[in-house]
Every structure is written in structure tokens, then in C-alpha cells.
């Protein structure tokens, strides 16, 4: 089907890291990098588990990669067949974005291999692979399918005390070092031909070995199933993993695939956008939706999504503000139960946020900048490695990026406004809002000789400028947080007793009175010629072009930010900051104001983060800069089609998929091009369709109603489904 | 005379920069680096003018070096005679610390040269040199005495439109680029032998040339006089410079020297310490006193002293807190008119401090961290150059080292307490105190939900840790500043009307009320096991040894401080910080408390600043750590004898003399070893004489009385003089 399949011809060893991301398969529970079955850790093979973390020694905590259950290696007449070898005649990879179905076709000369694999959306513990080998020459074929002891880890190893089990079901069971979590991968393989099976177990892992004299023209098919469980899922995870692949084997590959596709059909029915008029854009939009849908935590009632999804261990597998500001909108508008899970994760991790605030001497809730399980802060004080000295650099993301708490409140409030569902607020959400507001109350700086209240020493979305005062975005988000706290009284006007008891339980009476004062006094931004100053003193920084700044780099991987970075002392910013504020609070600004800020900041923005273009595009839509919006949309939507985005921050690898951009693509299309606005449950369209699009159609929900938006250049309608 | 002369045998080309500092001649108006007459800018020859600054293009503003009036070059039979050449048989330099008399003796083989020179303490515009040439072989001698166009500038050039005048009096007149200040150097030379004089003028400068056929055994003597004036001194500065050297020529070298020595005798009579028991220490102490006395602004009623004195353009020739905290004590106790001049400079530059505060959005007076004429801030936002990228590094000395205003108030109040002289306060001093207090009021951070007032985002004396909160030293100094402001009411209790009018003039009524509240609320330091935390979170920094930190250096010149520096993220500090507070507020702490802090911080201190050892020594004296105090005293006092101290901060040259250490040596001896305390004009001794000293004797003044302190291990007395 056109515009649904990403294809790549050839085996591109130089871009294997990036291709592993582009061809990712995932099902929310785990992600498998999109590389051939034959490849291993040297090619960044990984099965990354959602929400399972481990720390090795004093290295960064990061998600655990499970032993790989779909490893298959071939040799013919004693020669190993690998796609990387020079003898390989042809190699082709294709990912069907509709179903997360990854196929590959390799012509090794004496034989060719075709496979189709998926991580089941029907059973998140299952992965399955169907391989077809076509023989072109008589000879001895050897197939080794197993679970190799070859795990790609950035800050590992994480799995210890590995127990291998050979037999009809292979199994590798191991425990993590820090928390002794058991991880079990089991493998079952079903050949559609007669062959004798032997086993090898040793330091290299556990394998089943099939050796067979084959004839030219022969075609051999086999299915491989793997089951993955951890002790966080079930106590007897080994048995569960074995059972999963055994049952799948009984059911057969095709039946498993059918269930998987049905699950995807249901997902797409609720979320799939149709964009007509530009094939490349349609593919990119589909890719974005695939990548965000495939990592959504459908299996868990309280889980969020890491900044690089399930494409590996980058960014410590941690949850950032991306979750609330960039992924959340698509989910809350299309699959609110997922949005709910993202927020439930924050409610569940409130104790971590209270603890972090206390660590810094503050009251209230200061959420982790890089949140791992239990809200544990994954962000260290040294988050970049200097390329010149190879020494860790003190960064301030952990301690100064205080907008994170307000970002969570922003999403909590949106959830209520869009779904009309108050239950999240009742079940911990109100407490989160109140504790976040309390943090901002406590973190504010007032003065003995004037009324202004400042937020000093913060970092806004633009991380290149550390430790600034009165970041306009941060101050505005804080004001929204405080208003949301006060708004609770109105939301729970029919449950006054309950709400008062909550305030009392939180010893909130005195703070409640102070919130009103604080809102009045928060310093507003400096505005010059209609342009909002990003933070105090920003306009005084060196005003030079992006090219000038880039030309000052002494090393291609050096970090741009902080006082040592080339951008830190200039007006060049990493990503949307003032423009992010305008995108999140469109009602605060006239179109003229929005446009003046867009015109000022866009040329000064490196777009060094995949979080940037979407905010610029949203604002460009409303001010009629549709050509710019279209370009930014393409840039945002295609990032995981092309494998773009930065791969390095200093000496730290930051590659992977870009869920924030994926979510951003949906936001640009739905909230920008279609102009969808759901206000207190009522949906409206204010379309700004670029000329390149002839038709845009997508399902969404508002206050429980299932709706469909249809926009062309002639009409825009919302109809029930 | 023993213990009064610094000698060096040999010409040490590798240490010429350091030797130029060690053998410095100066008279407060100007300083001449102690290198041979034959040397030029390649050997860092310089005549640095006090208080005359210039900026070239966008480089750093720095003091202007005048054309060199004592340049003499010899050649014999056409061969140039320079101390650096391999043929030189012997070279010796000696500086008599009693009189700032620099002599040198060079045996070139065919001839030898002896000279004696000084910068007159009797007429600060005059320098004189008496040269004796002894001939050892017949031949043709050429002497070129003149004013070369060869000026060592770090961030120059600064002199333009040079006009040379040849004739009996040579002259170079030029103007500075920025402010068009005229600088005139005139030279007169008087041979004691018959010779014909010709002149050369050109791009190389202006010279008188004497050529003479000489015989072995002949001895030739000549005197060279130079006069230096700028248009800041007199409109007709060229005429004045000519007159100065012409008159000196008439008077003769010996008469000029006599007047100069009498002036030094008078200075030493009021300030000279006698230390007996250790010859090296006595020499070092004398060196310290020489170096501080020779740069004191005796010619000006309102002038201060740069951090590297008059030894060159290092540190932009700017005045730091060194002036009030490190030089001021010796002067206020021995020559209060100089202490008064230092403070008058601060009173005069109050407008600069008001302007700087306003620049940062604050009310009140925020003094320049690196103060140039008129209080102009010489400190830039980029005060260090990174050794790896060669890019300027954003440093925060300028904007965050807020204790500077309180340091000035500390000295103003000491001046009043020790001299009993209220007139400085009446003539602008009270205004300075009030405006500094106002700055701290305005700069403070209060809170809506608690009483604490914080000083966030500051740098204390330990500059390696930038942008910290509640630096104990800073907060204590601020409290002292506020108390000093409130104390004015009592000091002027007999001039209530005048004082109230002052408050009114300054629109101070509302602020006055707030000062009392503020004093009550300033956050006190965290104390753990008796140890005061240097700033919020200091105890949480990596606690490792100085050796560990040093071992992390990747480059010998790399800057230790800031977030990128090896020290910035550890507990290793550059210089006394908590200990400086204890030394300045001894009454706040018991001896046990002082000692606990000494024991904690001393091993964590790099002593990377010459301001450090003195504070540690003062505290060591009171707690009876006399061996440590003695070592620190020697380190402090001998810095300009040995030419020690750091030469580089990143890629910036920071060499020169160390007036702060020079003043520190006096402080250790007088305030530490002798335990001199002048409380409201009454002097007391609390001696803590190290065993290495048998006798310490020194003059001082208190409330106008001339006194002499005499301390041995058996007695300690103060007697009138």
C-alpha cells in the first residue's frame, strides 16, 4: 500500500545505528531495534524493556535490554552468511507502518532469506518471526536460532547470573544487578521441514542448531517465537515466557499475526490521520503516528514513555516533559486511556517529586527531569562529557529545569478539560497540582522593598542558556499551575467537604492563601518592540547568526550549551522557548504579537531538539505563515523516516526515535492545520490548511464522544462516528 | 646592609618577566619594571602609569605604559652589548628595599657597566639613572640614550600621533586612543666626559648618540634623567616633563638621590617593621613593605592601588577588593592619609557604582569588581580564555561578586574606628555606606512563606565556585554593611539634622526602616560539627584531595574554576573564604570554632591566590597554630622576593607583584604575631610570637597618636614615639 511502507535497499553498515531506530518494532512493553536477525550487539541489536531500569556501579541508570529471542544465524557450506559481508548480492528492509511489520530480503548468493517479524500488539510479551530460505545451490545449510549472550548496553552490563536452558524451548533467565529483577526470554522455533535439532549452551548463549543438506530450488520455512517476562510482571516469569512462545507456536505464525493486525487496526481506527495531496508528507505523518502508537503503554495503567521511546537506552530511558507536552496531546485527543496512563505515572511518582524537592530544601513537588521508575531522578549533575578534556561537565538540567512540575499540571488540567473526566484529579491528581503549586510558592523569590516575585536561576526549554532569571515560559507555566490549583475549588464545588479535607490533610491552609498573592506578583516578561524577552538579560547577549555560532565550533560533537558552549553566551537558542509559551497559551497573545515573536526567534533557533519545530509550526499556522509551517511539519514528521536529529551531545550518544516529534507532527496537523480546539469538551475547527494538502481527515474524542474531523480547502466539518 | 638587599647573579632570560616584577622601582605615580637599561619590550620593559587607562578597539582596558625614558644601549667596535648575549661575562642585579634603588653590574668583556637608578619619591615625575662604564680594551664606544618607540602592551597599542623632539632634551609626546590623554616623556642626559652628541629620530624613537674612541682603563660616567607627565596632571605636560629632567640635570644625580632617600626615610620611619631572629623572614617582610609603600598613591588625594601594583598591565591595572581588605590595614595603621586616599577614590567613584547597580536593575551602589578611573568597571563577562578552544569563557566575577561593596564599607568603618576621623564619612563616606546597604536590600531574596532572606547567585572570595547561594562570607559582610549604615545614626547623633537631610536627599526613609528587618532575617550559615558551610550545598560537593584535583588537569594553564574547571565541582577552594570571614570578624567565633574551620578548610585550599595565606595565618595565630602561621607568613611575605604566585589563568597572563600579599605580611606580623587591636582608637597587643622571631618592633598610629609596638617573648609594650 502506498505511503505506508518504509523501504531501504542495501545493507548500510555506516548507518546501522540510525536504521535500527527507523525500522523499530515495538508494542509498548518492549522495543526491538530494526536490524537483521543475524546482527548482534556490534550492530546495536537490542530488545529494550519499558520501565525496567538498572544501575551498574556508578554509571548512569538506564533501561534493561532483554536477551534477544529472535536471533537467527545462517551458514552455508561452513561460510557464515551475514548481510554485512561483501558477498551479499542484495539486501532490502521494509517496515509496514500500519502494522509494525518488519520484513527483510537478503540474497546471499547460494541462498536468499526473507523474513517478516513483529512484536505482538495482541500479547505484549510475544515476538514472532517467520523466515523463508530459498536455496540456489546444493550444500550444507546450518541454522542457529537462539538467545545469544550478546547484549548491547551503553552503561551496562545489567544482567547477571544467567541461567540457560536448552531443549525444545530455549530460555535465558538472569537478574539485574541493582534490584535483582528477574528477566526471562524464551524461544521456540518451528521448522516447516524435517530436520534434526541439537543444542549448544555455553558462554555465547543458548542455541538450537539445525544442519541440513539442501538442494538448489528448495525452500525452507520456519517460525521463531520469543516470550519475554520479568519478575515485575509475574513471579514465575520464566514459566510465563516459555508458555507465551509455546502457545504461539501451537497457534502458528499466521494466527498470531492476524491477532496482532487486528489490534493495530483498532488502534488506527481511533487515531489514524489521512493526509492527501503529498505522498511524502502522508508517509511521514503515518510514520510519526506509528512510532508514537507502537511505544504507548497499553499494557499498563500507570506508565509513561521515555524520550527515545523503546529504541534503546539513550537518555537513560527516562521520561521527560516530552510526555506531557508533546505525546500527551495526540493521546488525550485520540486514546485518552493512554493519556491517563501517562498521568497516572506522574500521580504514582508524586512521592519521588516530594523527595526531590526536599533534597533541594524545598516544600512541595519537584518532579524529576529524567524520571525513571518510582519517579526516581535519572538526571545527574554531570549530563554531558566535554569533548576536549573527556571530563563530565556540570549541567543544571536536574536542579534548575523547574518547569517540569508545571508541565505535568498543564497536562492534568488539559486531561480534565478535554475528557471531562474528573476521576484522575480525585485519585491523586488534585494532590499533584497542589504540591506542584506549593513547590513554586516555596521556590519563588520575593523582596522586602518591592512586590515583584522572581523565579531566578532556572532553565527554560532552551537548555543552551542555563541558570537564567524569569524565563518567560517558566513564569507563565508557573502561573498556570497556580491558577490550576485555585481552580480546583471550583471544579470540586460539589465536593467541598472532600476538597477541604484534602487541603487539611496536606496542611495547605496557609499556603492556599498565599497562592493568590503569588499569582498577582509573578514578574511578567520584558517586551521590546512586541518581542518577549526570553529571560532577564537575553536581549543583552551577543546577537549573531546561527552560522557565526556554528563557525566557532572547535569540534563537531562539542556541546553548544552552558557558559562554555558556543551558543550559551549568544542569542542563539536550542529550541522553541518563547514560541513554546505562545503555542501553549495562544489566548494570551494576538496574532500580531505571535508573529513578531516568531519572526524574531525563528532565525535565532538552532532547532537542535526535535521538540522545537512543532512549536514553531503551531504558531506559524495561526499567523498564516503556512509555507514555513509546512516545512516545519515535514521536518518534524519525517525525522524518524530519514533518521535525522542530533546523534551526540558532547561525547554522549543521544540517538534513537523521536516520540516528541512524532507527537508534534500530530499536533501540527490536528491543532495547527485543522485548528482543532476542544474547550470544556466542545470541539471546534479553525483550519489553516497548507496548499500542499488537499484533504485532512482524522478521528478524535472529546468528552467521551467519538468524532471525525474532515478538512479540505472548501469545508471543515466535525461529525460523529 | 643585611636583610635589605635582593641580589641576583646572572642574566636569566627565562625568568625575565618575573625578575621585572621582583626588581620593580616605583613611586606611586609610576612603576618601572626591574630589567636592564638595554632591554626593551621583548623583555617586558615598561613604565606603567597609575590611574591612566586606555582601551584599544574591543580589547580590555588597561593602564597606559609611558615611553621609556631611561633606555640606554651600548655598542663597542660596532658590536651591540646586551646582557642576554652569550659573550656577557657577568651580570648582577640588586635592589635595595630601603630606598627602591636598583643597581646592576654587567661585565661585557671589553667593558663593564654599572648603574644605579630610582624613581624619585621626592618628585614623582622624575626618574634618574647614573651609569658608569669601565673600559677594558681600546675601541670605539657608542652610547645611545633615548626614548625608543618600543612599548610593551598586553592589549595595546595605546599611544598614537607620537611627536618626537631631538635636542638637548629629547621628548616623546603622544596621545591615548580612547580619551586623547597626552603622555609626555622627556629625557636629559649629562655625561661626565667630553663627547659630541648627535641625534637620531625616526620610526624607532628618538635617541642621542655619543660615539667616542676609548682606551682601556678609562672610566666614563653619565647621568640620565627622565620626566613623565600626562595631561591629567597638567595641560602643558610636555613642558613639565622637560622642566623636570632639566632641573634634575642641574641639581645632579647625587642631590636628586639624596632627596629621594630622605623621602623614603620618612616613609620607613612611619611604617618600617623590625623583625629579628630570622634573616630570610626579615628580608621578606622588608620586601613586602617596600613593594606596598612604593606603589602607594602619595601624590594623589584620591587614588587606589591596582591588584598588581605598578608592575605592568596585568588585571587591567584595576583596583579590586584587595585595596580595602589587604592593603588598607597597613596604611590605616601607619600612614592613614594613604588609607584615606584609597577610600576617597571609592567615594569619588560612587557614581560608577550607582551606574553599575542600575545596569543590573538594582538600586544602590554596586562597586566595580575591577575598578578603573571613575569607578568604571574593567571586568568583562569573559575574563578567562579557555586553553582548549582558545575561546573566551563566561565568568561571573563582574556580576556576582557582590561582596565588593561591603568590603569598601568595612574599610570605611575601620578607618573611622581606628583614626577617629569622621570627616571621610561626612564627605561622601556616609553616602557610600547608605547606598551600598541599599544595594544589598534590593539584591536580597525574601519569601512569601518564610522569614529567611537569601543572597543567591553570588561568588565569594573563593572564585572557583561561581553562582552559589548564601556564601557565609558574603552574608556576614552584608550584615556588617547594614549594621554600619544603621550605626551612622549614632555616629552622627550630634549632627542629627545633617544626617536626616542626607537620608532625605537620598530618598532613604522607607529603605531605612527595612534595613533593620533585613538584618534580622539574613540566612546564617549551615554549621556541621562546628564547621561553617561555605555556601549552600558546599558539603555535598565531591570531597577529594588537592592532589586528586590537580591530577585531573589536562593542561598546565587551564583554569580551575567555574563548572568546567577541575575545582568547581569539588570542595577544593581557591583561597580563604570562611577563614577570611573568621579573620575579619574574629569576635564572632570562639578559638575552638576558628580552629575547627581552619582544620577543615586549610587542606581543601589551593592557595591559588596571594590573598589566601594571610587569612589562614591570622586565624592560625589566634588558635595557637604558630608553626603553620609561620609557614604561611613566609609564603605570603616572600612572594615578591622569590617571584612566586600563579602566572596564568587560562591563557591570560596574571603575573606581577602582589600588593595584597605584601599587605598581608604586615597584617600577619602586626595583627597576628603582635596581636595589635585598635578598638575605638585604643590600642592593645595580644602577642602570639612564633619561636622563630626573637623581637618584633613597629610604629603605628591610633586616633592620631604616634606609637611604637615592641614585642619579644618576654614582654609586649606600646610606647609613644
Interface residues (C-beta under 8 A of the other chain):
Chain A: X361 X363 X381 X382 X386 X388 X389 X391 X393 X394 X441 X442 X444 X445 X446 X447 X448 X449 X450 X453 X454 X456 X457 X467 X510 X511 X514 X517 X518 X536 X552 X554 X558 X562 X563 X564 X566 X568 X569
Chain B: X361 X363 X381 X382 X386 X388 X389 X390 X391 X393 X394 X441 X442 X444 X445 X446 X447 X448 X449 X453 X454 X456 X457 X467 X510 X511 X514 X517 X518 X536 X552 X554 X562 X563 X564 X566 X568 X569
